Amino acid sequence: MATTRSHTPLRNLVLGLATIGTALGVASSGAYATPVQPAPPKPPTVASVTQRLTVLGEQEEALAEKFNLARADLKAKQQHALAAAQAAKKAAAEFALARAQFRALVTAQYEGAKFSSTGALLTSENGQNYLDQISQLNLMASHRGDIVTQLNTAKAKSDSAQQAADNAVEDAKATLDAVNAQHTGIEAQKKKFKSLLATLTAEQRRAFAARNAVPIATARAAIQVPLTAHAGSAAAQKAVDFALAQVGKPYVYAASGPDAYDCSGLTMAAWAAAGVQLPHNAEAQYSYGTQVSLDALQPGDLVFMYSPIGHVEIYIGNGLAVSAPQEGESVKVITAANPENVGATRLT
């Protein structure tokens, strides 16, 4: 038992020094350890960027369609303001004319004695003449009342028209401010687009732009049967021919040709070539023509996507459509079938 007690303190000391040495060694090795460098980022691929670009593209396209609608609304309000101002000018002219007539009548009435009842009594040759003059005075008074009424009506019309013009101008200014705000938002979206596209190589950008596209030669071969055999009218054939001729031109928001298009700008221009006027907005175009089933499409029909509607394409037959898709892409022929399709309309 004595031997055990004499060795225990020494043993504990040795163990303690060993523990301290180990700790110091760890600290020392940590102080001089070389930091681990992160692995270099892998270059982006079309697959890694496409999803982000697609979502961003849909947002940008929706903003572009709102911009188109706001711009059309602004134009309409400006035209209304011009019409109201012209109405105010006309009413003011009527007011000035009525006032001049009123002044002339009052001046004539009081310039001579015969235009008063007393003057009629003094200047009349007999009773009948007096009665005739009184009757004339009564007619003049009635006419003066009519002129006063006309004067007040013209003045009220002038004031009302001017107020309408002022209100329309204020509405137009407010719309313009909203358009500018939307335009700023669209520009921000475009910058994001360009930044993402810049991460791709030239070959990858071409691959992105060409995705889902059907080669134009293949498309023409697919619809080589005369369109009149499928389309409801010659106008539809003109619209389809026009759309096909735009393949390869770039998508640019709010553009309606002839060098670039957004989606509703393309369909608007295509049908304008066929003599049908459409608004420059996908959602607004949906209310034109007759709604048709997506499984009964004919060349020339407009096919709409998303809810709320934010994209439109023109069907060209045999399951194909011409589309101005989104930023970074060009007008191209694509497969019309899409789970995002929400409806279609036929214009003729």
Salt bridges, closest charged atoms under 4 A:
GLU61 OE2 - HIS311 ND1 2.29
ASP73 OD2 - LYS77 NZ 2.96
GLU94 OE1 - LYS157 NZ 3.41
ASP159 OD2 - LYS155 NZ 2.91
GLU187 OE2 - HIS183 NE2 3.83
ASP262 OD1 - HIS280 NE2 2.89
ASP301 OD2 - ARG346 NH2 2.91
GLU313 OE2 - HIS311 NE2 3.04
GLU329 OE2 - ARG211 NH1 3.18
GLU329 OE1 - LYS332 NZ 2.45
